[in-house]
């Protein structure tokens, strides 16, 4: 059940860059991710799933400088997106892949019992794991980066077409590296003494 939900929301987040309104596409992306995280956390029995999902999905970039920069670059970006359709497809794949990775990370943290007690730390480790590795399938292909297999729990399952597509996209986006790296970062939370 969780894998098909993550695949569904991953596809929805991949469509968010197609929204032609400035700032609305990023707002909708955050709402899609928050809805995914709420469902995953509720399925794991985590209390206060809504507040934790908001923390896990919020934009950590500074708003005002990003707003100015975005307003300045928006017309140029839209022109290039129109002319170079490839960038839009890349954007869609990147957003879908990141949501798939983040969904797996939330599921893993919830399974380990780290949510809701350590939501801020889990979010910081999610960001670090995604930042440390290239999670763009196109970049990984063009740079010929390693694309190891996903964790063993994905092998041997019969997947519906959407989940199969999501598993392929996650594998091409470095899921076999990013998820284990995130898992290792979670060990630092569990071994830290509680206050």
Secondary structure by P-SEA (a helix, b strand, c coil): caaaaaaaaaaaaaacccccccaaaaaaaaaaaaaaaaaaaaaacccaaaaaaaaacccccccaaaaaaaaaaaaaaaaaaaacaaaaaaaaaaaaaaaaaaaaaaaaaaaaccccccaaaaaaaaaaaaaaccccaaaaaaacccccccccccccccccaaaaaaaaaaaaaccccaaaaaaaaaaaaaacccc
